[in-house]
Amino acid sequence: MADDEVEMTKGAQKIADSVLLLAIARVSMALSLPVIGLISWLGSGYLEAKFDAVNVRVTGVEQKADATAEQTTKINDRLIAVETSQTAAQDARGKFESATLARLDRLQDSIIELSKAVAALTATVQADRKERGPQPP
């Protein structure tokens, strides 16, 4: 009888193990979907946090880009103003140089005319001295 009891105990043990394994399997199957859902929810929360961090960085970069674009526009406008002023100054300088050269030419002509007048006056004075003769001391 001992063998029968041992066999029964083994059979009961096998059935108990089977039932226990079956129960564990069913519980694990029942809990697998909620666990997968929890893992998915945690993963999506993690990814959402990462996306939010990236969005904050992108927003910052866009704001910096906008500020840089505004500064570039201002610098471009200033550069255009400087180039326009420089062109106007070059034109004014060219006109001033032309006017100055014209005045110098007229001054040179006047000096030549004056020198001719002095030469003519000197010749007249010398001719007058010759006609009058030597002057007494």
C-alpha positions in Angstrom: 0.0 0.0 0.0 2.8 2.3 0.5 3.5 2.2 -3.2 -0.1 3.0 -4.0 0.0 5.9 -1.6 3.2 7.2 -3.0 1.8 6.9 -6.5 -1.4 8.7 -5.4 0.6 11.3 -3.8 2.7 11.7 -6.9 -0.4 11.8 -9.1 -2.0 14.3 -6.7 1.2 16.3 -6.7 1.2 16.3 -10.5 -2.4 17.4 -10.6 -1.7 20.1 -8.1 1.3 21.3 -10.0 -0.7 21.2 -13.2 -3.5 23.2 -11.6 -1.0 25.6 -10.1 0.8 26.0 -13.4 -2.5 26.5 -15.1 -3.6 29.1 -12.6 -0.2 30.9 -12.9 -0.5 30.8 -16.7 -4.0 32.2 -16.7 -3.1 34.9 -14.2 -0.1 35.8 -16.3 -2.2 35.9 -19.5 -4.8 38.0 -17.7 -2.2 40.4 -16.4 -0.1 40.6 -19.6 -2.4 43.1 -21.4 -2.5 45.5 -18.4 1.3 45.2 -18.0 1.8 45.8 -21.7 -0.6 48.8 -21.4 1.3 50.1 -18.4 4.6 49.8 -20.2 3.2 51.5 -23.3 1.7 54.3 -21.1 5.0 54.8 -19.3 6.9 54.7 -22.7 4.6 57.2 -24.3 4.9 59.5 -21.2 8.7 59.3 -21.5 8.6 60.0 -25.2 6.1 62.9 -24.7 8.6 64.4 -22.1 11.4 64.0 -24.7 9.2 65.6 -27.4 8.3 68.5 -25.1 12.0 69.1 -24.4 12.8 69.0 -28.1 9.9 71.4 -28.8 11.2 73.8 -26.1 14.7 73.7 -27.8 13.2 74.2 -31.2 11.1 77.1 -30.0 14.3 78.7 -28.5 16.2 78.2 -31.8 13.3 79.6 -33.8 13.2 82.7 -31.5 17.0 83.1 -31.9 16.7 82.7 -35.7 13.9 85.4 -35.7 16.0 87.7 -33.7 19.0 87.0 -35.9 16.9 87.7 -39.0 15.7 91.0 -37.6 19.3 92.0 -36.8 20.3 90.9 -40.2 17.6 93.1 -41.7 18.7 96.1 -39.6 22.3 95.6 -40.5 21.3 95.3 -44.2 19.3 98.5 -43.9 22.3 100.2 -42.2 24.7 98.9 -44.9 22.4 100.3 -47.6 22.3 103.6 -45.9 26.1 103.7 -45.5 26.6 102.7 -49.1 24.2 105.4 -50.2 25.9 108.0 -48.1 29.3 106.9 -49.4 28.1 107.2 -53.0 26.7 110.6 -52.3 29.9 111.7 -50.6 32.0 110.4 -53.5 29.8 112.4 -55.9 30.1 115.5 -53.8 33.8 115.0 -53.5 34.1 114.7 -57.3 32.1 117.8 -57.8 34.2 119.7 -55.3 37.4 118.5 -56.9 36.1 119.6 -60.3 35.1 123.0 -59.0 38.4 123.4 -57.2 40.3 122.5 -60.3 38.3 125.0 -62.4 39.0 127.7 -59.8 42.7 126.8 -59.8 42.7 127.0 -63.6 41.1 130.4 -63.5 43.5 131.5 -60.8 46.4 130.3 -62.9 45.0 132.2 -65.9 44.6 135.3 -63.7 48.2 135.0 -62.5 49.4 134.7 -66.1 47.3 137.7 -67.1 48.6 139.6 -64.1 52.2 138.6 -65.0 51.6 139.9 -68.5 50.1 143.1 -67.2 53.1 143.6 -64.9 55.4 142.9 -67.8 53.6 145.4 -69.9 53.6 148.0 -67.1 57.3 147.4 -66.6 57.9 147.9 -70.3 55.9 151.1 -70.2 57.8 152.4 -67.2 61.1 151.6 -68.8 60.1 153.2 -72.1 58.9 156.3 -70.2 62.2 156.5 -68.3 64.1 156.3 -71.6 62.0 159.1 -73.1 62.5 161.3 -70.0 66.1 160.6 -69.7 68.2 160.1 -66.6 66.7 161.6 -63.5 68.8 163.8 -61.4 69.8 162.5 -58.1 
